[in-house]
Every structure is written in structure tokens, then in C-alpha cells.
């Protein structure tokens, strides 16, 4: 189970730190990621980080976010900076977890980020 937190309402130019913790995990978390979905738009990748700390950033927020992970806590973080009104969306965490025969794919419940101008 993934539990995301840290969303809220902020002014343009402000920052937020999102967190997502996985519970009941006993196997390797191969990849952790953040996606977002704005009203009427498709879900898009914000950032991902692998178990060996290779990071990928989506174009929409590249240069304004940093993804990190704490494997001792099975938690992924997204530090955002210089938020814009167009960053308003529901932010979802996603994890790929090793399991017998392959990978299990898991989504968090989403956390709302609203940026006012």
C-alpha cells in the first residue's frame, strides 16, 4: 500500500515536498516515480528514480523538481520549486516492486497540488 502526502494550496513561486511511503514491502523496490494528472489531461511522468539512483525527469517540470528516495523507509520524495499555476494537478506515486516471476506495479491514492497565481 502506498500513502502519498504533502500536497496543498500554494502561491506561484512557492515550493512543496511530496512524500510517498510504501508499507508491507519486503522485496526490492526497483523503481519509484511521481506522475501527475491535470483535469482533462493524461497522466504524465514527473520524475522517476531506480534502485541504483538513476533519475529521469519529465519535460514539464525538469529543472524545478528533485526526486529522492529513502530505502530504509521505503519512501520516495519529490521536492518541487518555483511552482506555476499550470502545475496544478493530482500527483500520484508509483512503485515497481520485485515479486516472484516479475514486477508488481503499485499506485498511490494521489495528493492534490493547487498553485494559485
Backbone as a printed PyTorch tensor [residue, N CA C, xyz], in Angstrom:
tensor([[[  0.8450,  -1.1840,   0.0000],
         [  0.0000,   0.0000,   0.0000],
         [  0.8870,   1.2420,   0.0000]],

        [[  0.5500,   2.2000,  -0.8850],
         [  1.3150,   3.4320,  -0.9780],
         [  0.4850,   4.5800,  -0.4300]],

        [[  1.0970,   5.3800,   0.4160],
         [  0.4220,   6.5130,   1.0330],
         [  1.1670,   7.7830,   0.6840]],

        [[  0.5280,   8.6410,  -0.1090],
         [  1.1470,   9.9010,  -0.5220],
         [  0.6670,  11.0360,   0.3680]],

        [[  1.5340,  12.0270,   0.5440],
         [  1.1850,  13.1920,   1.3420],
         [  2.0190,  14.3840,   0.8940]],

        [[  1.6480,  15.5590,   1.3930],
         [  2.4440,  16.7510,   1.1410],
         [  1.8320,  17.7420,   0.1810]],

        [[  0.7270,  17.3840,  -0.4510],
         [  0.0850,  18.3150,  -1.3530],
         [ -0.5710,  19.4570,  -0.5960]],

        [[ -1.0630,  20.4430,  -1.3440],
         [ -1.7210,  21.5590,  -0.7130],
         [ -1.9480,  22.6850,  -1.6940]],

        [[ -2.3140,  23.8330,  -1.1450],
         [ -2.5440,  25.0340,  -1.9440],
         [ -1.4090,  26.0070,  -1.6740]],

        [[ -0.7400,  26.4250,  -2.7370],
         [  0.3900,  27.3430,  -2.5930],
         [  0.2750,  28.4560,  -3.6240]],

        [[  1.0570,  29.4980,  -3.4120],
         [  1.1460,  30.5890,  -4.3750],
         [  2.1980,  30.2620,  -5.4330]],

        [[  2.0500,  30.8450,  -6.5900],
         [  3.0460,  30.6750,  -7.6460],
         [  4.4220,  31.0960,  -7.1230]],

        [[  5.4160,  30.2930,  -7.4450],
         [  6.7710,  30.5660,  -6.9960],
         [  7.1620,  29.8410,  -5.7190]],

        [[  6.1840,  29.3080,  -5.0100],
         [  6.4680,  28.5870,  -3.7700],
         [  6.8270,  27.1330,  -4.0600]],

        [[  7.1560,  26.4210,  -2.9800],
         [  7.6180,  25.0360,  -3.1110],
         [  6.7770,  24.1030,  -2.2560]],

        [[  6.8410,  22.8420,  -2.5970],
         [  6.2380,  21.7820,  -1.7950],
         [  7.1540,  20.5730,  -1.8040]],

        [[  7.0370,  19.7530,  -0.7750],
         [  7.7440,  18.4820,  -0.7450],
         [  6.7170,  17.3740,  -0.5870]],

        [[  6.6140,  16.5500,  -1.5870],
         [  5.6900,  15.4310,  -1.5570],
         [  6.4210,  14.1890,  -1.0560]],

        [[  5.6930,  13.3580,  -0.3400],
         [  6.2400,  12.1000,   0.1640],
         [  5.3000,  10.9600,  -0.1810]],

        [[  5.8530,   9.7910,  -0.3560],
         [  5.0370,   8.6040,  -0.5850],
         [  5.7430,   7.4190,   0.0580]],

        [[  5.0680,   6.8110,   1.0100],
         [  5.6450,   5.6970,   1.7470],
         [  4.9210,   4.4050,   1.3980]],

        [[  5.6970,   3.3580,   1.1940],
         [  5.1360,   2.0410,   0.9230],
         [  5.1670,   1.2110,   2.1890]],

        [[  4.0710,   0.5570,   2.4810],
         [  4.0060,  -0.2920,   3.6610],
         [  3.9040,  -1.7570,   3.2470]],

        [[  4.3770,  -2.6170,   4.1230],
         [  4.2820,  -4.0510,   3.8680],
         [  5.1980,  -4.5540,   2.7780]],

        [[  6.2910,  -3.8110,   2.5250],
         [  7.2110,  -4.1940,   1.4550],
         [  8.3730,  -4.9760,   2.0380]],

        [[  8.6340,  -6.1440,   1.4550],
         [  9.7590,  -6.9640,   1.9050],
         [ 10.7480,  -7.2460,   0.7810]],

        [[ 10.4140,  -6.8410,  -0.4350],
         [ 11.2900,  -7.0740,  -1.5760],
         [ 11.8320,  -5.7370,  -2.0810]],

        [[ 12.7470,  -5.8240,  -3.0500],
         [ 13.3650,  -4.6150,  -3.5810],
         [ 12.3490,  -3.7530,  -4.3260]],

        [[ 12.4090,  -2.4500,  -4.0750],
         [ 11.6230,  -1.5090,  -4.8600],
         [ 12.5090,  -1.0680,  -6.0200]],

        [[ 12.2430,  -1.6140,  -7.1760],
         [ 13.1080,  -1.4110,  -8.3290],
         [ 13.0760,   0.0380,  -8.7940]],

        [[ 11.8880,   0.5920,  -8.8520],
         [ 11.7560,   1.9800,  -9.3090],
         [ 10.6510,   2.6680,  -8.5180]],

        [[ 10.8860,   3.9200,  -8.1880],
         [  9.8940,   4.7920,  -7.5700],
         [  9.6940,   5.9790,  -8.5040]],

        [[  8.4760,   6.4640,  -8.5820],
         [  8.2130,   7.5480,  -9.5270],
         [  7.0540,   8.4060,  -9.0520]],

        [[  7.0070,   9.6170,  -9.6080],
         [  5.8800,  10.5180,  -9.4360],
         [  5.3020,  10.8270, -10.8170]],

        [[  3.9770,  10.7720, -10.8950],
         [  3.2320,  11.1880, -12.0710],
         [  2.2580,  12.2800, -11.6390]],

        [[  1.7130,  12.9640, -12.6010],
         [  0.6690,  13.9280, -12.2850],
         [ -0.4030,  13.9030, -13.3730]],

        [[ -1.5920,  14.3070, -12.9700],
         [ -2.7020,  14.3660, -13.9090],
         [ -3.5360,  15.6000, -13.6260]],

        [[ -3.5690,  16.4810, -14.6030],
         [ -4.3820,  17.6930, -14.5010],
         [ -5.7600,  17.4100, -15.1000]],

        [[ -6.7700,  18.1710, -14.7180],
         [ -8.1220,  17.9590, -15.2470],
         [ -8.1370,  17.9890, -16.7710]],

        [[ -8.7280,  16.9530, -17.3670],
         [ -8.8490,  16.8950, -18.8130],
         [ -7.5940,  16.4880, -19.5450]],

        [[ -6.5340,  16.1550, -18.7960],
         [ -5.2750,  15.7800, -19.4330],
         [ -4.8810,  14.3670, -19.0350]],

        [[ -3.9560,  13.7990, -19.8050],
         [ -3.4720,  12.4680, -19.4970],
         [ -2.4600,  12.5180, -18.3540]],

        [[ -2.3270,  11.3840, -17.6960],
         [ -1.3210,  11.2790, -16.6490],
         [  0.0710,  11.3080, -17.2950]],

        [[  0.9760,  12.0690, -16.6840],
         [  2.3180,  12.2040, -17.2510],
         [  3.3810,  12.0040, -16.1770]],

        [[  4.5400,  11.5400, -16.6260],
         [  5.6580,  11.3250, -15.7180],
         [  6.2470,  12.6600, -15.2910]],

        [[  6.4530,  12.7900, -13.9800],
         [  7.1810,  13.9400, -13.4470],
         [  8.6460,  13.5740, -13.2350]],

        [[  8.8630,  12.4570, -12.5500],
         [ 10.2260,  12.0160, -12.2820],
         [ 10.2180,  10.5720, -11.8060]],

        [[ 11.3340,   9.8910, -12.0330],
         [ 11.4860,   8.5300, -11.5280],
         [ 12.9100,   8.3270, -11.0370]],

        [[ 13.0730,   7.3400, -10.1620],
         [ 14.3910,   7.0140,  -9.6300],
         [ 14.4650,   5.5090,  -9.4390]],

        [[ 15.5530,   4.9150,  -9.9180],
         [ 15.7050,   3.4710,  -9.8110],
         [ 16.3950,   3.0960,  -8.5060]],

        [[ 16.4950,   1.7850,  -8.2680],
         [ 17.1190,   1.3040,  -7.0310],
         [ 18.5870,   1.6780,  -6.9540]],

        [[ 19.2210,   1.9280,  -8.1200],
         [ 20.6210,   2.3470,  -8.1250],
         [ 20.7410,   3.8390,  -8.4070]],

        [[ 19.6610,   4.5680,  -8.1440],
         [ 19.6360,   6.0310,  -8.0930],
         [ 19.7910,   6.7040,  -9.4450]],

        [[ 19.3930,   6.0270, -10.5250],
         [ 19.3360,   6.6780, -11.8210],
         [ 18.0160,   7.4380, -11.8930]],

        [[ 18.1080,   8.7230, -12.1980],
         [ 16.9370,   9.6000, -12.2000],
         [ 16.5340,   9.9710, -13.6260]],

        [[ 15.2520,  10.0430, -13.8380],
         [ 14.6880,  10.5210, -15.0990],
         [ 13.6570,  11.5830, -14.7640]],

        [[ 13.6710,  12.6690, -15.5440],
         [ 12.7210,  13.7530, -15.3140],
         [ 11.8980,  14.0030, -16.5710]],

        [[ 10.5960,  14.1980, -16.3620],
         [  9.7400,  14.5860, -17.4580],
         [ 10.0110,  16.0310, -17.8480]],

        [[  9.6490,  16.3690, -19.0800],
         [  9.9460,  17.7050, -19.5870],
         [  9.1910,  18.8060, -18.8580]],

        [[  7.9870,  18.5090, -18.3830],
         [  7.1270,  19.5610, -17.8380],
         [  7.7000,  20.2270, -16.5880]],

        [[  8.4420,  19.5050, -15.7860],
         [  8.9580,  20.0840, -14.5450],
         [ 10.4780,  19.9640, -14.4230]],

        [[ 11.1280,  19.5590, -15.4890],
         [ 12.5800,  19.3870, -15.4490],
         [ 13.2600,  20.6870, -15.0320]],

        [[ 14.1950,  20.5740, -14.1020],
         [ 14.8980,  21.7490, -13.6070],
         [ 14.2310,  22.4100, -12.4200]],

        [[ 13.0000,  21.9850, -12.1180],
         [ 12.2720,  22.5870, -10.9860],
         [ 11.9320,  21.5600,  -9.9090]],

        [[ 12.2830,  20.3150, -10.1220],
         [ 11.9850,  19.2680,  -9.1400],
         [ 13.2070,  18.3750,  -8.9450]],

        [[ 13.2680,  17.7790,  -7.7660],
         [ 14.2900,  16.7910,  -7.4590],
         [ 13.6090,  15.5980,  -6.8220]],

        [[ 13.8850,  14.4130,  -7.3670],
         [ 13.3350,  13.1950,  -6.7830],
         [ 14.4210,  12.5080,  -5.9710]],

        [[ 14.0160,  11.9580,  -4.8330],
         [ 14.9580,  11.2270,  -3.9850],
         [ 14.2100,  10.0810,  -3.3160]],

        [[ 14.9830,   9.1600,  -2.7330],
         [ 14.3600,   8.0230,  -2.0720],
         [ 15.1340,   7.6590,  -0.8260]],

        [[ 14.4080,   7.0870,   0.1170],
         [ 14.9880,   6.5890,   1.3580],
         [ 14.5830,   5.1220,   1.4560]],

        [[ 15.5040,   4.2390,   1.1450],
         [ 15.1640,   2.8210,   1.1040],
         [ 14.9130,   2.2430,   2.4910]],

        [[ 15.4920,   2.8300,   3.5020],
         [ 15.2360,   2.3530,   4.8640],
         [ 13.7840,   2.5960,   5.2630]],

        [[ 13.1810,   3.6110,   4.6450],
         [ 11.7890,   3.9470,   4.9590],
         [ 10.8320,   3.5810,   3.8270]],

        [[ 11.3590,   2.9990,   2.7480],
         [ 10.5310,   2.6780,   1.5720],
         [  9.7340,   3.8950,   1.1250]],

        [[ 10.4140,   5.0160,   1.0580],
         [  9.7500,   6.2880,   0.7840],
         [ 10.4190,   7.0110,  -0.3670]],

        [[  9.5920,   7.6380,  -1.1960],
         [ 10.0860,   8.4810,  -2.2730],
         [  9.6030,   9.9080,  -2.0280]],

        [[ 10.4590,  10.8540,  -2.3640],
         [ 10.1640,  12.2660,  -2.1580],
         [ 10.2200,  13.0080,  -3.4880]],

        [[  9.4490,  14.0780,  -3.5600],
         [  9.5460,  14.9850,  -4.6980],
         [  9.6190,  16.4020,  -4.1490]],

        [[ 10.7730,  16.9970,  -4.2890],
         [ 10.9500,  18.3890,  -3.8570],
         [ 10.6940,  19.2730,  -5.0610]],

        [[  9.6750,  20.1110,  -4.9370],
         [  9.3500,  20.9990,  -6.0460],
         [  9.8030,  22.4130,  -5.7260]],

        [[ 10.0800,  23.1590,  -6.7590],
         [ 10.4440,  24.5480,  -6.5830],
         [  9.8060,  25.3810,  -7.6690]],

        [[  9.6120,  26.6620,  -7.3940],
         [  9.0790,  27.5980,  -8.3870],
         [  7.8260,  27.0620,  -9.0690]],

        [[  6.8520,  26.6890,  -8.2510],
         [  5.6250,  26.1440,  -8.8130],
         [  4.8630,  27.1920,  -9.6170]],

        [[  4.1890,  26.7160, -10.6680],
         [  3.4110,  27.5670, -11.5500],
         [  1.9560,  27.1230, -11.5130]],

        [[  1.0240,  28.0010, -11.8660],
         [ -0.3890,  27.5840, -11.8910],
         [ -0.6220,  26.3510, -12.7600]],

        [[  0.1320,  26.2050, -13.8280],
         [ -0.0440,  25.0340, -14.6930],
         [  0.4630,  23.7390, -14.0700]],

        [[  1.0930,  23.8340, -12.9080],
         [  1.4930,  22.6240, -12.1750],
         [  0.3460,  22.0640, -11.3420]],

        [[ -0.7700,  22.7570, -11.3220],
         [ -1.9350,  22.2720, -10.5840],
         [ -2.3840,  20.9290, -11.1510]],

        [[ -2.4460,  19.9390, -10.2790],
         [ -2.7720,  18.5730, -10.7040],
         [ -2.8470,  17.6760,  -9.4740]],

        [[ -3.3210,  16.4680,  -9.6990],
         [ -3.1890,  15.4220,  -8.6830],
         [ -1.8770,  14.6930,  -8.9680]],

        [[ -1.0580,  14.5750,  -7.9530],
         [  0.2380,  13.9310,  -8.0810],
         [  0.1460,  12.5230,  -7.4770]],

        [[  0.5580,  11.5540,  -8.2790],
         [  0.4830,  10.1500,  -7.8930],
         [  1.8810,   9.5590,  -7.7820]],

        [[  2.0980,   8.7480,  -6.7550],
         [  3.3380,   7.9950,  -6.7100],
         [  3.1000,   6.6050,  -7.3000]],

        [[  4.1710,   6.0480,  -7.7830],
         [  4.1170,   4.7400,  -8.4370],
         [  5.3830,   3.9730,  -8.0850]],

        [[  5.2290,   2.6880,  -7.8110],
         [  6.3980,   1.8850,  -7.4900],
         [  6.3690,   0.5570,  -8.2290]],

        [[  7.5400,   0.1230,  -8.6520],
         [  7.7170,  -1.2030,  -9.2310],
         [  8.4780,  -2.0320,  -8.1930]],

        [[  7.8550,  -3.0980,  -7.7300],
         [  8.4170,  -3.8880,  -6.6300],
         [  8.6400,  -5.3190,  -7.1030]],

        [[  9.8140,  -5.8240,  -6.8110],
         [ 10.1260,  -7.2000,  -7.1940],
         [  9.1530,  -8.1750,  -6.5430]],

        [[  8.7720,  -9.1560,  -7.3130],
         [  7.9430, -10.2220,  -6.7710],
         [  8.2690, -11.4760,  -7.5670]],

        [[  7.8550, -12.5960,  -7.0750],
         [  8.1220, -13.8540,  -7.7580],
         [  7.5680, -13.8010,  -9.1770]],

        [[  8.4590, -13.9840, -10.1490],
         [  8.0360, -14.0100, -11.5370],
         [  8.0650, -12.6870, -12.2450]],

        [[  8.4110, -11.6030, -11.5250],
         [  8.4630, -10.3280, -12.2300],
         [  8.3620,  -9.1360, -11.3230]],

        [[  7.6160,  -8.1270, -11.7650],
         [  7.4520,  -6.8920, -11.0150],
         [  5.9840,  -6.6460, -10.6930]],

        [[  5.7420,  -6.1830,  -9.4840],
         [  4.4170,  -5.7170,  -9.1340],
         [  4.3630,  -4.2170,  -9.3140]],

        [[  3.2910,  -3.7040,  -9.8610],
         [  3.1280,  -2.2680, -10.1220],
         [  2.0600,  -1.7170,  -9.1840]],

        [[  2.4050,  -0.6490,  -8.4930],
         [  1.5110,  -0.1150,  -7.4660],
         [  1.3870,   1.4090,  -7.5970]],

        [[  0.1610,   1.9020,  -7.3950],
         [ -0.1220,   3.3330,  -7.4210],
         [ -0.5690,   3.7930,  -6.0410]],

        [[ -0.1610,   5.0030,  -5.6830],
         [ -0.6930,   5.6490,  -4.5070],
         [ -2.0230,   6.3120,  -4.8390]],

        [[ -2.6700,   6.8660,  -3.8160],
         [ -4.0080,   7.4150,  -3.9820],
         [ -4.0160,   8.8190,  -4.5770]],

        [[ -2.8780,   9.4610,  -4.6600],
         [ -2.8210,  10.8090,  -5.2130],
         [ -2.9150,  11.8770,  -4.1430]],

        [[ -2.2010,  12.9680,  -4.3930],
         [ -2.2690,  14.1170,  -3.4990],
         [ -2.4320,  15.3640,  -4.3690]],

        [[ -3.3790,  16.2100,  -4.0140],
         [ -3.7270,  17.3790,  -4.8280],
         [ -2.7430,  18.5160,  -4.5810]],

        [[ -2.2310,  19.0680,  -5.6610],
         [ -1.4110,  20.2780,  -5.5990],
         [ -2.1320,  21.3600,  -6.3900]],

        [[ -2.3940,  22.4720,  -5.7210],
         [ -3.0650,  23.5960,  -6.3680],
         [ -2.1710,  24.8250,  -6.2360]],

        [[ -1.8560,  25.4270,  -7.3770],
         [ -0.9830,  26.5950,  -7.3930],
         [ -1.7880,  27.7910,  -7.8820]],

        [[ -1.9000,  28.7850,  -7.0460],
         [ -2.6600,  29.9730,  -7.4110],
         [ -1.7190,  31.0770,  -7.9020]],

        [[ -2.2360,  31.8920,  -8.7820],
         [ -1.3950,  32.9510,  -9.3660],
         [ -1.4700,  34.2300,  -8.5590]]])
